[in-house]
């Protein structure tokens, strides 16, 4: 078993964005969604569809 860490940008819209904004900074969460490449094609972005407290 290996531990893998990655850093990437994420976006959330509407009610999900409001829900995320209410969470305390530093709290642990597990995000699910999908990866998409922006139009400039540089780095993938996670589009958050659900969150679960870890």
mmCIF file as Biopython writes it, N, C-alpha, C and O atoms, coordinates in Angstrom:
data_model
#
loop_
_atom_site.group_PDB
_atom_site.id
_atom_site.type_symbol
_atom_site.label_atom_id
_atom_site.label_alt_id
_atom_site.label_comp_id
_atom_site.label_asym_id
_atom_site.label_entity_id
_atom_site.label_seq_id
_atom_site.pdbx_PDB_ins_code
_atom_site.Cartn_x
_atom_site.Cartn_y
_atom_site.Cartn_z
_atom_site.occupancy
_atom_site.B_iso_or_equiv
_atom_site.auth_seq_id
_atom_site.auth_asym_id
_atom_site.pdbx_PDB_model_num
ATOM 1   N N  . UNK A ? 1  ? 0.841   -1.172 0.000   1.0 0.0 1  A 1 
ATOM 2   C CA . UNK A ? 1  ? 0.000   0.000  0.000   1.0 0.0 1  A 1 
ATOM 3   C C  . UNK A ? 1  ? 0.889   1.239  0.000   1.0 0.0 1  A 1 
ATOM 4   O O  . UNK A ? 1  ? 1.915   1.272  0.679   1.0 0.0 1  A 1 
ATOM 5   N N  . UNK A ? 2  ? 0.491   2.264  -0.768  1.0 0.0 2  A 1 
ATOM 6   C CA . UNK A ? 2  ? 1.256   3.511  -0.861  1.0 0.0 2  A 1 
ATOM 7   C C  . UNK A ? 2  ? 0.367   4.696  -0.542  1.0 0.0 2  A 1 
ATOM 8   O O  . UNK A ? 2  ? -0.847  4.665  -0.743  1.0 0.0 2  A 1 
ATOM 9   N N  . UNK A ? 3  ? 0.997   5.731  -0.045  1.0 0.0 3  A 1 
ATOM 10  C CA . UNK A ? 3  ? 0.277   6.976  0.183   1.0 0.0 3  A 1 
ATOM 11  C C  . UNK A ? 3  ? 0.646   7.926  -0.937  1.0 0.0 3  A 1 
ATOM 12  O O  . UNK A ? 3  ? 1.824   8.174  -1.197  1.0 0.0 3  A 1 
ATOM 13  N N  . UNK A ? 4  ? -0.370  8.455  -1.597  1.0 0.0 4  A 1 
ATOM 14  C CA . UNK A ? 4  ? -0.153  9.364  -2.717  1.0 0.0 4  A 1 
ATOM 15  C C  . UNK A ? 4  ? -0.810  10.697 -2.383  1.0 0.0 4  A 1 
ATOM 16  O O  . UNK A ? 4  ? -1.948  10.735 -1.915  1.0 0.0 4  A 1 
ATOM 17  N N  . UNK A ? 5  ? -0.091  11.785 -2.625  1.0 0.0 5  A 1 
ATOM 18  C CA . UNK A ? 5  ? -0.638  13.124 -2.415  1.0 0.0 5  A 1 
ATOM 19  C C  . UNK A ? 5  ? -0.562  13.884 -3.717  1.0 0.0 5  A 1 
ATOM 20  O O  . UNK A ? 5  ? 0.395   13.745 -4.479  1.0 0.0 5  A 1 
ATOM 21  N N  . UNK A ? 6  ? -1.579  14.690 -3.968  1.0 0.0 6  A 1 
ATOM 22  C CA . UNK A ? 6  ? -1.603  15.511 -5.166  1.0 0.0 6  A 1 
ATOM 23  C C  . UNK A ? 6  ? -2.271  16.844 -4.831  1.0 0.0 6  A 1 
ATOM 24  O O  . UNK A ? 6  ? -3.119  16.922 -3.942  1.0 0.0 6  A 1 
ATOM 25  N N  . UNK A ? 7  ? -1.883  17.863 -5.541  1.0 0.0 7  A 1 
ATOM 26  C CA . UNK A ? 7  ? -2.488  19.185 -5.381  1.0 0.0 7  A 1 
ATOM 27  C C  . UNK A ? 7  ? -3.105  19.554 -6.722  1.0 0.0 7  A 1 
ATOM 28  O O  . UNK A ? 7  ? -2.443  19.487 -7.758  1.0 0.0 7  A 1 
ATOM 29  N N  . UNK A ? 8  ? -4.377  19.945 -6.698  1.0 0.0 8  A 1 
ATOM 30  C CA . UNK A ? 8  ? -5.020  20.405 -7.915  1.0 0.0 8  A 1 
ATOM 31  C C  . UNK A ? 8  ? -6.105  21.402 -7.574  1.0 0.0 8  A 1 
ATOM 32  O O  . UNK A ? 8  ? -6.589  21.450 -6.443  1.0 0.0 8  A 1 
ATOM 33  N N  . UNK A ? 9  ? -6.474  22.183 -8.541  1.0 0.0 9  A 1 
ATOM 34  C CA . UNK A ? 9  ? -7.526  23.175 -8.354  1.0 0.0 9  A 1 
ATOM 35  C C  . UNK A ? 9  ? -8.881  22.476 -8.378  1.0 0.0 9  A 1 
ATOM 36  O O  . UNK A ? 9  ? -9.061  21.443 -9.023  1.0 0.0 9  A 1 
ATOM 37  N N  . UNK A ? 10 ? -9.830  23.074 -7.652  1.0 0.0 10 A 1 
ATOM 38  C CA . UNK A ? 10 ? -11.186 22.522 -7.610  1.0 0.0 10 A 1 
ATOM 39  C C  . UNK A ? 10 ? -12.180 23.665 -7.710  1.0 0.0 10 A 1 
ATOM 40  O O  . UNK A ? 10 ? -11.898 24.788 -7.291  1.0 0.0 10 A 1 
ATOM 41  N N  . UNK A ? 11 ? -13.349 23.367 -8.270  1.0 0.0 11 A 1 
ATOM 42  C CA . UNK A ? 11 ? -14.427 24.345 -8.347  1.0 0.0 11 A 1 
ATOM 43  C C  . UNK A ? 11 ? -15.722 23.689 -7.881  1.0 0.0 11 A 1 
ATOM 44  O O  . UNK A ? 11 ? -15.913 22.481 -8.024  1.0 0.0 11 A 1 
ATOM 45  N N  . UNK A ? 12 ? -16.600 24.506 -7.327  1.0 0.0 12 A 1 
ATOM 46  C CA . UNK A ? 12 ? -17.930 24.063 -6.924  1.0 0.0 12 A 1 
ATOM 47  C C  . UNK A ? 12 ? -18.891 25.193 -7.271  1.0 0.0 12 A 1 
ATOM 48  O O  . UNK A ? 12 ? -18.524 26.366 -7.214  1.0 0.0 12 A 1 
ATOM 49  N N  . UNK A ? 13 ? -20.103 24.842 -7.625  1.0 0.0 13 A 1 
ATOM 50  C CA . UNK A ? 13 ? -21.095 25.828 -8.041  1.0 0.0 13 A 1 
ATOM 51  C C  . UNK A ? 13 ? -22.370 25.690 -7.226  1.0 0.0 13 A 1 
ATOM 52  O O  . UNK A ? 13 ? -22.661 24.619 -6.693  1.0 0.0 13 A 1 
ATOM 53  N N  . UNK A ? 14 ? -23.123 26.764 -7.133  1.0 0.0 14 A 1 
ATOM 54  C CA . UNK A ? 14 ? -24.452 26.752 -6.531  1.0 0.0 14 A 1 
ATOM 55  C C  . UNK A ? 14 ? -24.455 26.334 -5.078  1.0 0.0 14 A 1 
ATOM 56  O O  . UNK A ? 14 ? -23.649 26.808 -4.278  1.0 0.0 14 A 1 
ATOM 57  N N  . UNK A ? 15 ? -25.393 25.421 -4.740  1.0 0.0 15 A 1 
ATOM 58  C CA . UNK A ? 15 ? -25.579 24.980 -3.360  1.0 0.0 15 A 1 
ATOM 59  C C  . UNK A ? 15 ? -24.328 24.305 -2.807  1.0 0.0 15 A 1 
ATOM 60  O O  . UNK A ? 15 ? -24.032 24.438 -1.619  1.0 0.0 15 A 1 
ATOM 61  N N  . UNK A ? 16 ? -23.595 23.585 -3.645  1.0 0.0 16 A 1 
ATOM 62  C CA . UNK A ? 16 ? -22.370 22.927 -3.178  1.0 0.0 16 A 1 
ATOM 63  C C  . UNK A ? 16 ? -21.333 23.965 -2.769  1.0 0.0 16 A 1 
ATOM 64  O O  . UNK A ? 16 ? -20.653 23.783 -1.759  1.0 0.0 16 A 1 
ATOM 65  N N  . UNK A ? 17 ? -21.196 25.041 -3.523  1.0 0.0 17 A 1 
ATOM 66  C CA . UNK A ? 17 ? -20.258 26.108 -3.179  1.0 0.0 17 A 1 
ATOM 67  C C  . UNK A ? 17 ? -20.664 26.776 -1.869  1.0 0.0 17 A 1 
ATOM 68  O O  . UNK A ? 17 ? -19.801 27.102 -1.055  1.0 0.0 17 A 1 
ATOM 69  N N  . UNK A ? 18 ? -21.949 26.985 -1.653  1.0 0.0 18 A 1 
ATOM 70  C CA . UNK A ? 18 ? -22.426 27.586 -0.413  1.0 0.0 18 A 1 
ATOM 71  C C  . UNK A ? 18 ? -22.144 26.667 0.770   1.0 0.0 18 A 1 
ATOM 72  O O  . UNK A ? 18 ? -21.743 27.130 1.838   1.0 0.0 18 A 1 
ATOM 73  N N  . UNK A ? 19 ? -22.350 25.382 0.583   1.0 0.0 19 A 1 
ATOM 74  C CA . UNK A ? 19 ? -22.086 24.397 1.638   1.0 0.0 19 A 1 
ATOM 75  C C  . UNK A ? 19 ? -20.596 24.396 2.002   1.0 0.0 19 A 1 
ATOM 76  O O  . UNK A ? 19 ? -20.247 24.366 3.182   1.0 0.0 19 A 1 
ATOM 77  N N  . UNK A ? 20 ? -19.735 24.427 1.009   1.0 0.0 20 A 1 
ATOM 78  C CA . UNK A ? 20 ? -18.288 24.447 1.259   1.0 0.0 20 A 1 
ATOM 79  C C  . UNK A ? 20 ? -17.859 25.729 1.968   1.0 0.0 20 A 1 
ATOM 80  O O  . UNK A ? 20 ? -16.972 25.701 2.821   1.0 0.0 20 A 1 
ATOM 81  N N  . UNK A ? 21 ? -18.477 26.835 1.622   1.0 0.0 21 A 1 
ATOM 82  C CA . UNK A ? 21 ? -18.111 28.120 2.221   1.0 0.0 21 A 1 
ATOM 83  C C  . UNK A ? 21 ? -18.410 28.150 3.721   1.0 0.0 21 A 1 
ATOM 84  O O  . UNK A ? 21 ? -17.778 28.907 4.457   1.0 0.0 21 A 1 
ATOM 85  N N  . UNK A ? 22 ? -19.356 27.343 4.179   1.0 0.0 22 A 1 
ATOM 86  C CA . UNK A ? 22 ? -19.714 27.304 5.604   1.0 0.0 22 A 1 
ATOM 87  C C  . UNK A ? 22 ? -18.796 26.410 6.434   1.0 0.0 22 A 1 
ATOM 88  O O  . UNK A ? 22 ? -18.892 26.418 7.661   1.0 0.0 22 A 1 
ATOM 89  N N  . UNK A ? 23 ? -17.914 25.643 5.806   1.0 0.0 23 A 1 
ATOM 90  C CA . UNK A ? 23 ? -17.049 24.716 6.535   1.0 0.0 23 A 1 
ATOM 91  C C  . UNK A ? 23 ? -15.860 25.459 7.138   1.0 0.0 23 A 1 
ATOM 92  O O  . UNK A ? 23 ? -15.311 26.373 6.522   1.0 0.0 23 A 1 
ATOM 93  N N  . UNK A ? 24 ? -15.465 25.055 8.357   1.0 0.0 24 A 1 
ATOM 94  C CA . UNK A ? 24 ? -14.318 25.722 8.981   1.0 0.0 24 A 1 
ATOM 95  C C  . UNK A ? 24 ? -13.014 25.412 8.242   1.0 0.0 24 A 1 
ATOM 96  O O  . UNK A ? 24 ? -12.814 24.299 7.755   1.0 0.0 24 A 1 
ATOM 97  N N  . UNK A ? 25 ? -12.145 26.398 8.167   1.0 0.0 25 A 1 
ATOM 98  C CA . UNK A ? 25 ? -10.838 26.220 7.529   1.0 0.0 25 A 1 
ATOM 99  C C  . UNK A ? 25 ? -10.042 25.198 8.337   1.0 0.0 25 A 1 
ATOM 100 O O  . UNK A ? 25 ? -10.003 25.256 9.566   1.0 0.0 25 A 1 
ATOM 101 N N  . UNK A ? 26 ? -9.415  24.273 7.640   1.0 0.0 26 A 1 
ATOM 102 C CA . UNK A ? 26 ? -8.611  23.248 8.287   1.0 0.0 26 A 1 
ATOM 103 C C  . UNK A ? 26 ? -9.356  21.965 8.576   1.0 0.0 26 A 1 
ATOM 104 O O  . UNK A ? 26 ? -8.737  20.978 8.973   1.0 0.0 26 A 1 
ATOM 105 N N  . UNK A ? 27 ? -10.685 21.944 8.387   1.0 0.0 27 A 1 
ATOM 106 C CA . UNK A ? 27 ? -11.432 20.709 8.609   1.0 0.0 27 A 1 
ATOM 107 C C  . UNK A ? 27 ? -11.155 19.738 7.461   1.0 0.0 27 A 1 
ATOM 108 O O  . UNK A ? 27 ? -10.833 20.159 6.350   1.0 0.0 27 A 1 
ATOM 109 N N  . UNK A ? 28 ? -11.279 18.447 7.733   1.0 0.0 28 A 1 
ATOM 110 C CA . UNK A ? 28 ? -10.956 17.415 6.748   1.0 0.0 28 A 1 
ATOM 111 C C  . UNK A ? 28 ? -12.206 16.932 6.025   1.0 0.0 28 A 1 
ATOM 112 O O  . UNK A ? 28 ? -13.226 16.635 6.648   1.0 0.0 28 A 1 
ATOM 113 N N  . UNK A ? 29 ? -12.108 16.856 4.679   1.0 0.0 29 A 1 
ATOM 114 C CA . UNK A ? 29 ? -13.241 16.460 3.856   1.0 0.0 29 A 1 
ATOM 115 C C  . UNK A ? 29 ? -12.780 15.551 2.732   1.0 0.0 29 A 1 
ATOM 116 O O  . UNK A ? 29 ? -11.624 15.601 2.313   1.0 0.0 29 A 1 
ATOM 117 N N  . UNK A ? 30 ? -13.679 14.734 2.257   1.0 0.0 30 A 1 
ATOM 118 C CA . UNK A ? 30 ? -13.426 13.877 1.099   1.0 0.0 30 A 1 
ATOM 119 C C  . UNK A ? 30 ? -14.337 14.376 -0.028  1.0 0.0 30 A 1 
ATOM 120 O O  . UNK A ? 30 ? -15.551 14.487 0.144   1.0 0.0 30 A 1 
ATOM 121 N N  . UNK A ? 31 ? -13.745 14.668 -1.159  1.0 0.0 31 A 1 
ATOM 122 C CA . UNK A ? 31 ? -14.477 15.235 -2.286  1.0 0.0 31 A 1 
ATOM 123 C C  . UNK A ? 31 ? -14.668 14.193 -3.378  1.0 0.0 31 A 1 
ATOM 124 O O  . UNK A ? 31 ? -13.776 13.384 -3.636  1.0 0.0 31 A 1 
ATOM 125 N N  . UNK A ? 32 ? -15.821 14.213 -4.012  1.0 0.0 32 A 1 
ATOM 126 C CA . UNK A ? 32 ? -16.039 13.396 -5.208  1.0 0.0 32 A 1 
ATOM 127 C C  . UNK A ? 32 ? -16.539 14.310 -6.312  1.0 0.0 32 A 1 
ATOM 128 O O  . UNK A ? 32 ? -17.203 15.314 -6.056  1.0 0.0 32 A 1 
ATOM 129 N N  . UNK A ? 33 ? -16.213 13.952 -7.530  1.0 0.0 33 A 1 
ATOM 130 C CA . UNK A ? 33 ? -16.605 14.750 -8.675  1.0 0.0 33 A 1 
ATOM 131 C C  . UNK A ? 33 ? -15.924 14.213 -9.917  1.0 0.0 33 A 1 
ATOM 132 O O  . UNK A ? 33 ? -15.691 13.010 -10.035 1.0 0.0 33 A 1 
ATOM 133 N N  . UNK A ? 34 ? -15.608 15.092 -10.833 1.0 0.0 34 A 1 
ATOM 134 C CA . UNK A ? 34 ? -14.950 14.660 -12.064 1.0 0.0 34 A 1 
ATOM 135 C C  . UNK A ? 34 ? -13.842 15.649 -12.424 1.0 0.0 34 A 1 
ATOM 136 O O  . UNK A ? 34 ? -13.885 16.825 -12.063 1.0 0.0 34 A 1 
ATOM 137 N N  . UNK A ? 35 ? -12.856 15.133 -13.143 1.0 0.0 35 A 1 
ATOM 138 C CA . UNK A ? 35 ? -11.753 15.968 -13.618 1.0 0.0 35 A 1 
ATOM 139 C C  . UNK A ? 35 ? -12.051 16.471 -15.015 1.0 0.0 35 A 1 
ATOM 140 O O  . UNK A ? 35 ? -12.532 15.722 -15.866 1.0 0.0 35 A 1 
ATOM 141 N N  . UNK A ? 36 ? -11.768 17.722 -15.245 1.0 0.0 36 A 1 
ATOM 142 C CA . UNK A ? 36 ? -11.946 18.306 -16.577 1.0 0.0 36 A 1 
ATOM 143 C C  . UNK A ? 36 ? -10.730 19.176 -16.876 1.0 0.0 36 A 1 
ATOM 144 O O  . UNK A ? 36 ? -10.121 19.748 -15.972 1.0 0.0 36 A 1 
ATOM 145 N N  . UNK A ? 37 ? -10.396 19.263 -18.131 1.0 0.0 37 A 1 
ATOM 146 C CA . UNK A ? 37 ? -9.296  20.115 -18.566 1.0 0.0 37 A 1 
ATOM 147 C C  . UNK A ? 37 ? -9.886  21.435 -19.051 1.0 0.0 37 A 1 
ATOM 148 O O  . UNK A ? 37 ? -10.765 21.438 -19.913 1.0 0.0 37 A 1 
ATOM 149 N N  . UNK A ? 38 ? -9.415  22.550 -18.509 1.0 0.0 38 A 1 
ATOM 150 C CA . UNK A ? 38 ? -9.947  23.832 -18.970 1.0 0.0 38 A 1 
ATOM 151 C C  . UNK A ? 38 ? -9.605  24.090 -20.432 1.0 0.0 38 A 1 
ATOM 152 O O  . UNK A ? 38 ? -8.797  23.379 -21.030 1.0 0.0 38 A 1 
ATOM 153 N N  . UNK A ? 39 ? -10.215 25.089 -20.980 1.0 0.0 39 A 1 
ATOM 154 C CA . UNK A ? 39 ? -10.019 25.389 -22.407 1.0 0.0 39 A 1 
ATOM 155 C C  . UNK A ? 39 ? -8.572  25.669 -22.763 1.0 0.0 39 A 1 
ATOM 156 O O  . UNK A ? 39 ? -8.138  25.374 -23.877 1.0 0.0 39 A 1 
ATOM 157 N N  . UNK A ? 40 ? -7.815  26.238 -21.824 1.0 0.0 40 A 1 
ATOM 158 C CA . UNK A ? 40 ? -6.405  26.489 -22.130 1.0 0.0 40 A 1 
ATOM 159 C C  . UNK A ? 40 ? -5.585  25.197 -22.071 1.0 0.0 40 A 1 
ATOM 160 O O  . UNK A ? 40 ? -4.431  25.184 -22.501 1.0 0.0 40 A 1 
ATOM 161 N N  . UNK A ? 41 ? -6.166  24.108 -21.543 1.0 0.0 41 A 1 
ATOM 162 C CA . UNK A ? 41 ? -5.548  22.798 -21.580 1.0 0.0 41 A 1 
ATOM 163 C C  . UNK A ? 41 ? -4.330  22.610 -20.710 1.0 0.0 41 A 1 
ATOM 164 O O  . UNK A ? 41 ? -3.544  21.695 -20.954 1.0 0.0 41 A 1 
ATOM 165 N N  . UNK A ? 42 ? -4.143  23.449 -19.698 1.0 0.0 42 A 1 
ATOM 166 C CA . UNK A ? 42 ? -2.915  23.349 -18.908 1.0 0.0 42 A 1 
ATOM 167 C C  . UNK A ? 42 ? -3.001  22.317 -17.796 1.0 0.0 42 A 1 
ATOM 168 O O  . UNK A ? 42 ? -2.211  21.373 -17.792 1.0 0.0 42 A 1 
ATOM 169 N N  . UNK A ? 43 ? -3.920  22.455 -16.858 1.0 0.0 43 A 1 
ATOM 170 C CA . UNK A ? 43 ? -3.982  21.572 -15.693 1.0 0.0 43 A 1 
ATOM 171 C C  . UNK A ? 43 ? -5.419  21.117 -15.465 1.0 0.0 43 A 1 
ATOM 172 O O  . UNK A ? 43 ? -6.350  21.894 -15.676 1.0 0.0 43 A 1 
ATOM 173 N N  . UNK A ? 44 ? -5.610  19.884 -15.044 1.0 0.0 44 A 1 
ATOM 174 C CA . UNK A ? 44 ? -6.977  19.412 -14.761 1.0 0.0 44 A 1 
ATOM 175 C C  . UNK A ? 44 ? -7.563  20.126 -13.547 1.0 0.0 44 A 1 
ATOM 176 O O  . UNK A ? 44 ? -6.831  20.563 -12.659 1.0 0.0 44 A 1 
ATOM 177 N N  . UNK A ? 45 ? -8.881  20.239 -13.518 1.0 0.0 45 A 1 
ATOM 178 C CA . UNK A ? 45 ? -9.611  20.880 -12.431 1.0 0.0 45 A 1 
ATOM 179 C C  . UNK A ? 45 ? -10.659 19.896 -11.941 1.0 0.0 45 A 1 
ATOM 180 O O  . UNK A ? 45 ? -11.374 19.296 -12.744 1.0 0.0 45 A 1 
ATOM 181 N N  . UNK A ? 46 ? -10.757 19.725 -10.606 1.0 0.0 46 A 1 
ATOM 182 C CA . UNK A ? 46 ? -11.775 18.865 -10.014 1.0 0.0 46 A 1 
ATOM 183 C C  . UNK A ? 46 ? -13.075 19.651 -9.885  1.0 0.0 46 A 1 
ATOM 184 O O  . UNK A ? 46 ? -13.105 20.693 -9.230  1.0 0.0 46 A 1 
ATOM 185 N N  . UNK A ? 47 ? -14.136 19.166 -10.497 1.0 0.0 47 A 1 
ATOM 186 C CA . UNK A ? 47 ? -15.467 19.753 -10.360 1.0 0.0 47 A 1 
ATOM 187 C C  . UNK A ? 47 ? -16.167 18.990 -9.248  1.0 0.0 47 A 1 
ATOM 188 O O  . UNK A ? 47 ? -16.567 17.840 -9.434  1.0 0.0 47 A 1 
ATOM 189 N N  . UNK A ? 48 ? -16.319 19.633 -8.081  1.0 0.0 48 A 1 
ATOM 190 C CA . UNK A ? 48 ? -16.857 18.986 -6.889  1.0 0.0 48 A 1 
ATOM 191 C C  . UNK A ? 48 ? -18.348 18.768 -7.059  1.0 0.0 48 A 1 
ATOM 192 O O  . UNK A ? 48 ? -19.099 19.690 -7.378  1.0 0.0 48 A 1 
ATOM 193 N N  . UNK A ? 49 ? -18.766 17.502 -6.834  1.0 0.0 49 A 1 
ATOM 194 C CA . UNK A ? 49 ? -20.179 17.160 -6.905  1.0 0.0 49 A 1 
ATOM 195 C C  . UNK A ? 49 ? -20.735 16.734 -5.551  1.0 0.0 49 A 1 
ATOM 196 O O  . UNK A ? 49 ? -21.943 16.796 -5.325  1.0 0.0 49 A 1 
ATOM 197 N N  . UNK A ? 50 ? -19.842 16.298 -4.640  1.0 0.0 50 A 1 
ATOM 198 C CA . UNK A ? 50 ? -20.291 15.879 -3.305  1.0 0.0 50 A 1 
ATOM 199 C C  . UNK A ? 50 ? -19.120 15.990 -2.335  1.0 0.0 50 A 1 
ATOM 200 O O  . UNK A ? 50 ? -17.958 15.877 -2.727  1.0 0.0 50 A 1 
ATOM 201 N N  . UNK A ? 51 ? -19.444 16.213 -1.058  1.0 0.0 51 A 1 
ATOM 202 C CA . UNK A ? 51 ? -18.421 16.223 -0.017  1.0 0.0 51 A 1 
ATOM 203 C C  . UNK A ? 51 ? -18.898 15.365 1.133   1.0 0.0 51 A 1 
ATOM 204 O O  . UNK A ? 51 ? -20.095 15.276 1.407   1.0 0.0 51 A 1 
ATOM 205 N N  . UNK A ? 52 ? -17.947 14.734 1.804   1.0 0.0 52 A 1 
ATOM 206 C CA . UNK A ? 52 ? -18.217 13.935 2.998   1.0 0.0 52 A 1 
ATOM 207 C C  . UNK A ? 52 ? -17.173 14.315 4.038   1.0 0.0 52 A 1 
ATOM 208 O O  . UNK A ? 52 ? -15.994 14.445 3.706   1.0 0.0 52 A 1 
ATOM 209 N N  . UNK A ? 53 ? -17.584 14.497 5.292   1.0 0.0 53 A 1 
ATOM 210 C CA . UNK A ? 53 ? -16.598 14.808 6.311   1.0 0.0 53 A 1 
ATOM 211 C C  . UNK A ? 53 ? -15.762 13.570 6.581   1.0 0.0 53 A 1 
ATOM 212 O O  . UNK A ? 53 ? -16.294 12.471 6.737   1.0 0.0 53 A 1 
ATOM 213 N N  . UNK A ? 54 ? -14.456 13.755 6.636   1.0 0.0 54 A 1 
ATOM 214 C CA . UNK A ? 54 ? -13.517 12.646 6.787   1.0 0.0 54 A 1 
ATOM 215 C C  . UNK A ? 54 ? -13.285 12.306 8.235   1.0 0.0 54 A 1 
ATOM 216 O O  . UNK A ? 54 ? -12.518 11.392 8.540   1.0 0.0 54 A 1 
#
